[in-house]
């Protein structure tokens, strides 16, 4: 079974470049992502990296069934997507993750992506658990004030302002908002 799956995934490596995958082919890909065979899941992650938006969304519908080691490998590819669902999923995963290495992978991918993930992170600041909230704060710190400066300047009242002041400092927030101490 393992060799057959790897052969099918190898064929998909070429197919995914030429056209969208069929439902049956997506099933093979998902099977590869869930495989305990490292050759299979590594090949499947490569195929995943070439999927179009519909294909990615199909895979994300099965994300909770994918082994943690494979999720970690997929995160950098998710952080390169140009639509919001992968980021919403990674933020959800960040709130639920218990394995520290996975938490770090998620924080780094979310904080360093070029996608404007800031509004999705801002929505997470209502999290009551201080441990999980600290994860979201770390993402915001990695995003950095230069990337969100325009937002901070434009809004009449900065939601969660104490969090912004904690992360970036009073002087930086006051300077952007035109406030004097």
N, C-alpha and C positions, 0 to 999 in steps of 0.2 A: 504493500500500500504506500509506504513512504517514497519509494523510487517513482512510482506512478504519479504521486502528488507533485514531487519535485519536477518531473518531466512536464506535467501540465502547467506548473507555475513558470517554468522556463519558456514554454511556448507563449504564455500570457505576457511575458516580458517584451516580446516583439509585437504581439497583438495590440496591447494597450497603447502603443505609440501610433499605430495605424488607425485605430477606430475605438469607439466606446465598447466596453465589455458587455456581453449579454448577461442576463440574469444567471444563467448556468455558469458562466465564466466568473461572475462575481461570487457565486457560491464556492467555486474552487479557491478563489482568492481568500475568502473568509475562512475556509477550511485550513488553508495554509497558515493564516495568521493565528489560528487556534491550535496548530499542530505542536506537539512536544518536540518535534524534530527541528533542531536549530537550523539545518540547511533549508528546510521548508519555510520556516517562518522568516528567515532572513531574505529568502527569495521573494516571499509574499510582501514584505515591507518595501522592497525595491519596486515591485509592481504597483503597490499602493501609492508610491510617490509620484506615479505618472497618471493617476486617475483624474478624470474631470470631476466637476462639482457633484453631479448626480451619483457617480461611483463612490466618491468620498462619503457622501451622505448615507449611501447604502451600507457602507462599512461601519460608519459611526453608529448606525442603528444596532449593531452587534458589539459595540465597544465594551460593554460590561462583561462579555464572555471571553474577551481576549486576555491571555495571560499577561501579568504585570511586566515581565521582561520584554514582551513585544510592544506593549503600550509605551514603555520608555523609549524604544527604538522609533516608534511612530511620532512621538511628540515634536521633534524638530521639523518633520515634514508637515505636521498640523500647523506649526507656527509659521509656515511659509504660505499658507492658504490665503486667498483673497476674499473670503466670505466669512461671516461671523460665527457660524455654527461650530467649527472646530475650537474657537476660542471660548465660546460659552461652555462647551463640553470640558475643555481643560480647566476652566475656573470651577466647574462643578466637581471635577475630579480632585482639584486642589483642596476643596472644602472637605472631601470625604477621604482623602488618602491617609493611610496610616504608616506606610513605609517611607522612611526619611529620604532615601535616595530618589524615590519617585516624586516626593514633594519638591526636592531641589531641582529635578529636571523640569517639572511644571513651572516653578517660579522663574527659572532661567529662560525657558522658552517664551513664557508670557511676557516677561519683563524686557526681553530683547527683540521681540518681533517688530517688523516695520508696520504691521497692521495697527490701526488705531484702536487698540484694545481698551484704552482708558475708560470710555463710557461703560463698558461691561464690568471693569474693575470697580468703578465708582458705585455701581449697583450692589456690589458685594459688601460695602462698608456698613451695612445694617446687621451684619453677622454678630450674633450675641456671644459666641464662643471666643474668648480672647486669644486662644492658640491659633484658631483658624483665621481670625481677623489679622493677626500678626503676619500670616502668610500673604494675605492680600496687600498689606502695607509694604511688604518686601517687594511685591510685584510693582507697586506704584513707585517705590524708591528706584527700582531698576529702570522703569520707564523714564524717569527723570523729569525735572521741572521744565527744561527747554522744550520737550515734546508737548507738554500740556499748558505751556505759558499762555497761549492765546485764550484757551478756555478759562483759565483763572482770571485773566484780565476782563473778559467779556461778561461773565455772570454777575448779576447785581449782588447776590449773596452766595457765597461759596458753600455748597453742601459739605458737611463733614469737615468744616474748616479746622477744628482741633487736630484732626488726623493729618491734614496738609501741613499744619504748623509743626506737629511732632516730627514729621519726616523731613521737611525742607527748611524748617526754622522760621521764626517770627520775622526776621529781617528780610528774608527772601519773599515771603508772602506779602508782607507790608509793602515792599518795594514794587512788586508787581501790581498790587491793588491800589497803589498811590496813597497808602495810609502812612501816617507818622506814628511812631511809638508813643 
